[in-house]
Amino acid sequence: MTDKELIRTLEKCIRQQNCFTAEVRDILIAYKNGGGQQQTAQKLLEKLAIDFSDNELLQDRTYDIVFIVTGWCNPEIRVWE
């Protein structure tokens, strides 16, 4: 999964649902397994959060994914150690 595919897929999830989910974790794992880096994912999501600065709900959902990426979540949902 490329960086562009990751953001496109996650943005779709952000617009549709709560993002602190196993589904989002699976997307991040696919990205990681495809060679995606934790720092890159974090930077892309932080930019997306800025893009959503006019919509608190979408921004909060984006930060939920950032928490998964950075490991600020329950151990069972972490992607990078």
C-alpha positions in Angstrom: 0.0 0.0 0.0 1.4 3.4 -1.0 1.3 6.6 1.0 -1.4 7.9 -1.3 -3.5 4.7 -1.0 -3.2 4.8 2.8 -4.4 8.4 3.1 -7.2 7.8 0.5 -8.4 4.7 2.4 -8.1 6.3 5.9 -9.9 9.5 4.7 -12.8 7.4 3.5 -12.9 5.7 6.9 -12.7 9.0 8.8 -15.7 10.4 6.8 -17.8 7.3 7.5 -17.2 6.0 11.0 -15.4 5.9 14.3 -11.7 5.2 13.6 -10.4 3.6 16.8 -11.2 0.2 15.3 -9.7 -3.2 14.3 -10.6 -2.3 10.7 -8.3 0.8 10.8 -5.6 -1.3 12.5 -5.8 -3.8 9.6 -5.3 -1.0 7.1 -2.3 0.3 9.0 -0.9 -3.2 9.2 -1.3 -3.6 5.4 0.6 -0.3 5.0 3.3 -1.4 7.4 3.7 -4.8 5.7 4.0 -3.1 2.4 7.0 -1.2 3.7 5.2 1.8 5.1 7.0 3.7 7.9 5.5 4.8 11.2 6.9 8.3 11.0 5.6 8.8 7.4 2.1 7.6 8.4 2.1 9.9 11.4 3.1 12.9 9.3 0.5 12.2 6.6 -2.2 11.9 9.3 -1.1 15.1 11.0 -1.4 16.9 7.7 -4.9 15.4 7.2 -5.9 16.6 10.7 -4.9 20.1 9.7 -6.9 19.8 6.5 -9.9 18.8 8.8 -9.4 21.8 11.2 -12.8 23.2 10.2 -14.5 19.9 11.2 -13.9 18.8 14.8 -15.5 15.4 14.4 -13.3 14.5 11.4 -10.2 15.9 13.1 -10.9 13.9 16.2 -11.3 10.7 14.1 -8.0 11.5 12.4 -6.2 11.9 15.8 -7.7 8.5 16.9 -5.7 7.0 14.0 -2.6 9.0 15.0 -2.9 7.4 18.5 -2.9 4.0 16.9 0.1 4.9 14.7 2.1 6.3 17.7 1.2 3.5 20.1 -0.9 5.7 22.4 -3.5 3.0 22.6 -4.2 -0.4 24.0 -1.5 -2.9 23.2 -3.9 -5.1 21.3 -4.5 -2.4 18.7 -0.9 -1.2 18.3 0.7 -1.6 14.9 4.3 -0.5 15.5 6.1 -1.4 18.7 
